């Protein structure tokens, strides 16, 4: 196992210590790391070069945002759970049930939730609906989690929303055994912001599971189940079928269920719940699906079969077969939202669908952030996600040599992730991010050596050093002119790498 330490000369990552140092006293899930800004409104055309909001430029606004972040950081983090919706329901009650002011599409599953949510949001926006989207975790900024009209709410609006509900949050805190958690307060903020906007439709991603997730106080007219795999097994179950029972909790009476391709036991659990509550089910591969896909410059060209007909020549600027399947699920969900397949069978307007999909982005999901050498970021953090990323890399990039950079959380199936990456990575640089949940780089290296072998693993505890080492390995020999770098293992690792590479 080799260890490489570049010389400590001033360079492109000099500000990394400052960035991490500023975050050490805060919950890493609240780290708002500087980047750009974006808009995904279909009518606005392609998204900007950077899709993630940065720190407010106004010092007063920045101080106010940091104060809100500090308040939230003092609550239970997302990894500490009490499986109950009692507290969030109490908050909704005192707020006047804002979550009932608009129809919702509710999304659960193990992988693909955020990408699918972004696609659904973009499609609804293209049909001139005002949208609210709530997703987690964020790549770089906590404000990413709450979006209106396809863009994260501003820091000012985030602060205002928190201030608006703060007294009610404290009221509920005082009446409950446990205070509202970080995720519960953010969920309350999202539902309040959507009602205040007001939105025509909300696209809501669960935080974890389904039945007892804080988001599950909505009555989604459409329930979307993305592919289920093993993750959070200590909380959700040890088989896809057991996990599916928990996730099926978002299926409401009379709703429409859009079911992605699933393991048999997971599909059975979902279908059983749908029958129990008299929900209608549309299954990928039967009622809708991917008819054809071709690799294209910057993404892929799809033919999708929806609930109302076939959609041809749909360009999706994302890589990987899994994203094509996410697109099919998103399209079916929007069709179901508009009553297609139940009330009528005509397809959505073809040009509008094409225009919407062509503007989709999904930061940190096989996202190219640098060329020469090409650096790709992917937030895969479980074996199924890593396999999808590996397949997408192999299919779409054709690297002559790929260097992996992996920083993972200590509660994940790290061995499974590494085994999925081993066939495509010539060498691996193991590192760790600034999160308190990060697996120690040396501990990760021990597992990596068992999977890759001693001569293919390099240890760089600092993420900036790991990126520099990987880029150097990709560039070191002329014969590897087509080499690339894949940064993966954790959303936090990807978010921090994204900042470092874009600032360079």
C-alpha positions in Angstrom: 0.0 0.0 0.0 1.6 3.2 -1.1 1.4 6.6 0.6 2.0 9.7 -1.4 2.2 13.2 0.0 2.7 16.1 -2.5 4.9 18.9 -1.4 3.3 21.6 0.7 3.7 24.3 -1.9 0.9 26.9 -2.5 -1.5 25.5 -5.0 -5.0 25.1 -6.1 -6.3 23.5 -2.8 -4.7 25.9 -0.3 -8.1 27.0 1.1 -9.2 23.5 2.0 -8.1 23.8 5.6 -10.0 27.0 6.0 -13.1 25.4 4.5 -13.0 22.4 6.8 -12.0 24.5 9.8 -15.0 26.7 9.4 -17.2 23.6 9.5 -15.8 21.6 12.3 -18.1 22.9 15.0 -21.2 22.5 12.8 -23.2 19.4 11.7 -21.6 18.5 8.4 -25.1 18.1 6.9 -25.5 21.9 7.4 -22.2 22.8 5.7 -23.0 25.5 3.1 -20.0 25.4 0.8 -19.5 28.1 -1.7 -20.4 27.4 -5.3 -22.6 29.0 -8.0 -26.3 29.5 -8.5 -28.8 27.9 -10.9 -32.2 27.8 -12.4 -33.8 24.7 -13.9 -36.9 26.3 -15.2 -37.4 24.7 -18.6 -38.2 28.0 -20.3 -34.9 29.4 -19.1 -32.9 27.0 -21.2 -29.8 25.0 -20.1 -28.7 25.3 -16.5 -25.7 27.3 -15.5 -22.3 25.8 -15.2 -22.8 25.3 -11.5 -26.1 24.2 -10.0 -25.5 24.7 -6.3 -25.9 27.9 -4.3 -23.0 29.4 -2.4 -22.6 31.6 0.7 -24.6 34.8 0.7 -22.5 37.8 -0.5 -24.2 40.1 2.0 -22.3 39.7 5.3 -25.5 40.4 7.3 -27.4 37.7 5.5 -24.5 35.3 5.8 -24.4 35.8 9.6 -28.1 35.3 9.8 -27.9 32.1 7.8 -25.1 30.8 10.0 -27.2 31.5 13.1 -30.1 29.4 11.6 -27.6 26.6 10.7 -26.2 26.7 14.3 -29.8 26.4 15.7 -30.5 23.4 13.5 -27.1 21.8 14.3 -28.1 21.7 17.9 -30.9 19.3 17.2 -30.8 15.6 16.5 -28.9 14.9 13.3 -30.3 12.8 10.5 -28.6 9.6 11.7 -30.3 9.7 15.1 -33.9 8.6 14.6 -37.0 8.0 16.7 -39.3 6.1 14.3 -42.5 8.2 14.7 -44.3 11.0 12.9 -45.9 12.2 16.1 -43.7 15.3 16.4 -43.9 16.4 12.8 -47.7 15.8 12.9 -47.9 18.1 15.9 -45.9 20.7 14.1 -48.2 20.5 11.0 -51.2 20.9 13.3 -50.0 24.1 14.9 -48.9 25.4 11.5 -52.4 24.8 10.0 -51.5 21.8 7.9 -49.6 23.6 5.1 -48.8 20.2 3.5 -52.5 19.9 2.5 -52.5 23.2 0.5 -51.2 21.5 -2.7 -51.1 18.1 -4.3 -47.9 16.1 -3.9 -45.8 13.4 -5.6 -44.0 11.4 -2.9 -40.8 9.5 -3.7 -39.1 6.7 -1.8 -36.7 3.9 -2.8 -33.0 3.2 -2.2 -31.2 4.7 -5.2 -32.2 7.3 -7.8 -34.7 9.3 -5.7 -33.1 12.7 -6.1 -32.4 12.4 -9.8 -36.0 11.2 -10.3 -37.3 14.1 -8.2 -35.4 16.6 -10.3 -36.8 15.1 -13.5 -40.3 15.2 -12.2 -39.9 18.8 -11.1 -38.5 19.8 -14.5 -41.3 18.1 -16.3 -44.0 19.8 -14.2 -42.3 23.2 -14.6 -42.3 22.7 -18.4 -46.1 22.3 -18.2 -46.2 25.7 -16.5 -46.9 24.4 -12.9 -45.2 26.2 -10.0 -43.3 23.5 -8.2 -41.8 22.9 -4.8 -39.1 20.2 -4.4 -37.8 18.8 -1.1 -34.8 16.4 -1.4 -32.0 15.2 0.8 -29.1 15.1 1.5 -27.7 18.1 -0.1 -24.5 18.1 -2.2 -23.0 21.4 -0.8 -25.7 23.7 0.6 -28.5 23.1 3.0 -30.7 25.5 1.0 -30.6 23.0 -1.9 -33.0 20.8 0.0 -35.9 23.3 -0.5 -36.5 24.4 -4.1 -39.2 26.6 -5.7 -39.6 26.7 -9.5 -36.6 24.5 -10.0 -34.1 26.6 -8.0 -33.0 26.4 -4.3 -34.7 29.0 -2.2 -32.5 32.0 -1.5 -30.7 32.3 1.8 -33.0 35.2 2.7 -36.1 33.1 2.1 -34.5 30.2 4.0 -34.0 32.5 7.0 -37.4 34.0 6.8 -39.1 30.6 6.6 -37.2 29.4 9.7 -38.1 32.6 11.6 -41.7 32.2 10.6 -42.0 28.7 12.1 -39.5 29.0 14.9 -42.1 29.9 17.7 -44.3 26.9 16.6 -41.3 24.6 16.6 -40.4 25.7 20.2 -44.1 25.2 21.2 -44.0 21.6 19.9 -40.5 21.0 21.5 -42.0 21.9 24.8 -44.9 19.4 24.5 -42.9 16.4 23.3 -40.6 13.9 25.0 -37.9 14.7 22.3 -37.3 18.0 20.5 -38.0 18.1 16.8 -35.0 16.8 14.9 -32.9 18.6 12.3 -34.8 16.8 9.5 -38.2 17.3 11.0 -37.7 21.1 11.3 -36.4 21.2 7.7 -39.4 19.2 6.5 -41.7 21.7 8.3 -39.9 24.6 6.7 -40.3 23.0 3.2 -44.0 22.4 3.6 -44.5 25.9 5.0 -42.5 27.5 2.2 -44.5 25.6 -0.5 -47.8 26.7 1.0 -46.5 30.3 1.2 -45.3 30.4 -2.4 -47.9 28.9 -3.2 -46.9 26.0 -5.4 -49.2 24.0 -7.7 -47.4 20.7 -6.9 -44.8 19.5 -4.4 -42.2 16.8 -5.3 -41.1 15.3 -2.0 -38.3 12.8 -1.4 -38.3 10.7 1.8 -35.4 11.1 4.1 -35.3 7.4 5.1 -37.7 4.5 4.8 -41.3 5.6 4.4 -44.0 5.0 7.0 -42.3 6.8 9.9 -40.3 9.3 7.8 -41.0 12.9 8.7 -42.2 13.6 5.1 -45.0 11.1 5.5 -47.6 13.6 6.7 -48.5 14.4 3.1 -51.2 12.5 1.1 -49.3 12.0 -2.2 -51.7 11.4 -5.0 -48.7 9.7 -6.7 -46.3 7.5 -4.9 -43.0 6.7 -6.7 -40.9 3.8 -5.6 -37.4 3.9 -7.2 -35.3 0.7 -7.1 -34.9 -0.9 -3.6 -31.6 -2.4 -2.5 -29.8 -3.0 0.8 -29.0 0.2 2.7 -29.6 1.3 6.3 -30.2 -2.4 7.1 -29.9 -1.7 10.8 -33.0 0.5 10.6 -35.1 -0.7 7.6 -34.5 -4.5 7.3 -32.0 -7.0 6.1 -33.7 -8.0 2.7 -35.2 -5.9 -0.1 -38.6 -7.3 0.9 -38.3 -6.2 4.5 -37.1 -2.7 3.4 -40.0 -2.5 0.9 -42.6 -3.1 3.7 -41.3 0.1 5.4 -41.0 2.1 2.2 -44.6 1.0 1.2 -45.8 3.3 4.0 -46.0 6.2 1.6 -48.7 4.5 -0.5 -51.9 6.2 0.4 -55.5 5.1 -0.2 -56.7 5.7 -3.8 -53.2 6.9 -5.0 -51.3 5.8 -8.1 -48.1 3.9 -7.5 -45.3 4.2 -10.0 -43.1 1.2 -9.4 -39.6 1.0 -10.8 -38.1 -2.4 -11.5 -37.6 -4.2 -8.2 -36.3 -7.4 -6.6 -39.2 -9.9 -6.5 -39.7 -9.8 -2.8 -39.7 -6.0 -2.8 -42.3 -5.9 -5.6 -44.5 -8.3 -3.8 -44.5 -6.2 -0.6 -45.4 -3.1 -2.6 -48.2 -4.8 -4.6 -49.6 -6.2 -1.3 -49.7 -2.7 0.2 -51.3 -1.3 -2.9 -54.1 -3.9 -2.8 -54.7 -3.2 0.9 -55.3 0.5 0.3 -57.0 0.3 -3.1 -54.1 2.0 -4.9 -53.5 1.7 -8.7 -50.1 0.4 -9.7 -48.1 1.1 -12.9 -45.0 -1.2 -13.2 -41.9 -0.4 -15.1 -41.4 -3.0 -17.8 -45.2 -3.5 -18.2 -47.3 -0.3 -18.1 -44.3 1.9 -18.9 -40.5 1.7 -19.5 -37.5 2.3 -21.6 -38.0 1.1 -25.2 -34.6 2.1 -26.6 -31.6 4.1 -25.6 -28.5 5.2 -27.5 -25.3 6.8 -26.2 -25.1 10.4 -27.4 -22.7 13.3 -26.9 -23.3 14.6 -23.4 -25.8 12.0 -22.4 -28.2 9.6 -24.1 -31.1 9.5 -26.6 -34.2 7.7 -25.4 -37.4 6.2 -26.5 -39.7 6.0 -23.6 -43.1 4.3 -23.3 -45.3 6.2 -20.9 -48.8 5.5 -19.6 -50.3 7.5 -22.5 -48.1 6.5 -25.4 -44.6 6.5 -26.8 -42.1 9.4 -26.6 -39.3 9.3 -29.1 -36.0 11.2 -29.6 -35.8 12.3 -25.9 -32.4 13.6 -25.1 -31.3 13.2 -21.5 -28.0 15.0 -20.6 -27.2 12.4 -17.9 -25.1 9.3 -18.1 -25.9 5.7 -17.3 -28.7 3.2 -18.0 -30.0 3.9 -14.4 -30.7 7.5 -15.4 -32.7 6.3 -18.4 -34.8 4.2 -16.1 -35.2 7.1 -13.7 -36.5 9.1 -16.7 -39.1 6.5 -17.5 -40.3 6.5 -13.9 -40.4 10.3 -13.8 -42.4 10.5 -17.0 -44.9 8.0 -15.7 -45.2 9.8 -12.4 -46.0 13.1 -14.2 -48.5 11.4 -16.5 -50.2 9.9 -13.5 -50.3 13.3 -11.8 -52.2 14.6 -14.8 -54.6 11.7 -14.8 -53.1 9.9 -17.8 -53.7 6.2 -17.7 -56.7 6.6 -15.4 -58.9 9.4 -16.7 -57.6 9.4 -20.3 -54.9 7.8 -22.4 -53.5 10.6 -24.6 -49.7 11.3 -24.2 -48.2 14.5 -22.9 -47.1 17.1 -25.5 -44.1 15.6 -27.1 -42.1 18.8 -27.7 -42.6 19.9 -24.1 -41.4 16.6 -22.7 -38.3 16.7 -25.0 -37.5 20.3 -24.0 -37.9 19.5 -20.3 -35.7 16.4 -20.3 -33.0 18.2 -22.3 -32.6 20.7 -19.4 -32.4 18.2 -16.5 -29.3 18.2 -14.3 -28.4 16.1 -11.3 -25.3 17.5 -9.5 -22.9 14.8 -8.1 -24.4 12.0 -10.2 -21.8 11.0 -12.9 -21.1 14.7 -13.2 -18.1 15.9 -15.1 -16.4 18.8 -13.3 -13.1 18.9 -15.0 -11.4 17.9 -18.3 -7.8 16.9 -19.1 -7.9 14.7 -17.2 -11.7 14.1 -16.9 -12.9 14.1 -13.3 -16.3 12.6 -12.7 -18.2 12.9 -9.4 -20.8 10.3 -8.3 -22.5 10.2 -4.9 -22.9 6.4 -4.8 -22.7 5.2 -1.2 -24.0 1.7 -1.3 -23.2 -1.3 -3.5 -26.2 -0.9 -5.9 -25.4 2.7 -6.5 -21.7 1.9 -7.0 -22.6 -0.8 -9.6 -24.8 1.7 -11.5 -22.0 4.2 -11.5 -19.5 1.7 -12.7 -21.7 0.6 -15.5 -22.3 4.2 -16.5 -18.6 5.0 -16.5 -17.8 2.0 -18.6 -20.6 2.7 -21.1 -20.2 6.4 -21.5 -16.6 7.4 -21.0 -14.2 4.8 -22.4 -11.3 5.7 -20.1 -8.0 4.0 -20.9 -7.2 4.1 -17.2 -9.4 5.1 -14.3 -8.3 6.3 -10.9 -10.8 6.1 -8.1 -11.0 8.4 -5.1 -13.2 7.1 -2.3 -14.2 8.6 1.0 -17.0 6.8 2.7 -19.2 7.0 5.9 -18.4 4.4 8.6 -22.0 3.1 8.6 -22.1 1.9 5.0 -21.3 -1.4 3.2 -17.9 -0.1 2.2 -16.6 -3.5 1.0 -19.6 -3.8 -1.3 -18.9 -0.4 -2.8 -15.2 -1.2 -3.3 -16.0 -4.5 -4.9 -18.3 -2.8 -7.4 -15.5 -0.3 -8.3 -12.6 -2.8 -8.5 -13.2 -4.0 -12.1 -13.1 -0.4 -13.5 -10.5 1.3 -11.3 -6.8 0.7 -12.1 -5.8 2.3 -8.8 -7.6 3.6 -5.8 -6.8 6.7 -3.6 -8.6 6.4 -0.2 -9.4 9.5 1.8 -11.9 10.9 4.2 -14.2 13.9 4.2 -14.8 16.4 7.0 -17.9 14.7 8.4 -17.8 13.2 11.9 -19.4 10.1 10.2 -16.5 9.7 7.8 -14.6 6.4 7.9 -11.0 6.8 8.9 -8.8 6.7 5.8 -6.5 4.0 7.3 -9.5 1.9 8.2 -10.9 2.3 4.7 -7.5 1.5 3.2 -7.4 -1.8 5.1 -10.6 -2.9 3.4 -9.4 -1.5 0.1 -6.2 -3.5 0.2 -8.2 -6.7 0.7 -10.3 -5.9 -2.4 -7.7 -4.2 -4.7 -4.4 -5.5 -3.5 -1.6 -3.6 -1.8 0.0 -2.2 -4.9 -3.2 -0.6 -6.2 -4.1 1.4 -3.1 -2.8 4.8 -2.0 -3.7 6.6 1.2 -4.3 10.4 1.4 -6.3 11.4 4.5 -6.8 14.9 3.2 -9.3 15.2 0.4 -7.4 17.9 -1.4 -4.2 15.7 -1.4 -6.3 12.7 -2.6 -7.6 14.7 -5.6 -4.2 16.0 -6.5 -2.7 12.5 -6.2 -5.4 11.0 -8.4 -5.0 13.6 -11.0 -1.2 13.1 -11.0 -1.7 9.4 -11.4 -4.1 9.9 -14.3 -1.6 12.3 -16.0 1.7 10.6 -15.2 2.2 8.6 -18.4 1.6 9.7 -22.0 0.1 6.4 -23.0 -2.7 7.0 -20.6 -3.9 10.2 -22.4 -7.5 9.0 -22.0 -7.2 8.5 -18.2 -9.9 9.8 -15.8 -10.7 10.1 -12.2 -13.9 9.0 -10.4 -14.6 10.6 -7.0 -17.3 8.7 -5.0 -18.3 7.0 -1.8 -20.3 9.7 -0.1 -22.5 12.7 -0.9 -20.3 14.8 1.5 -17.1 13.6 -0.2 -18.6 14.6 -3.6 -19.8 17.9 -2.3 -16.4 18.9 -0.9 -14.5 17.6 -4.0 -16.9 19.6 -6.2 -16.0 22.8 -4.4 -12.3 22.1 -4.5 -12.2 21.2 -8.2 -14.4 24.1 -9.4 -12.5 26.6 -7.4 -9.3 25.3 -9.0 
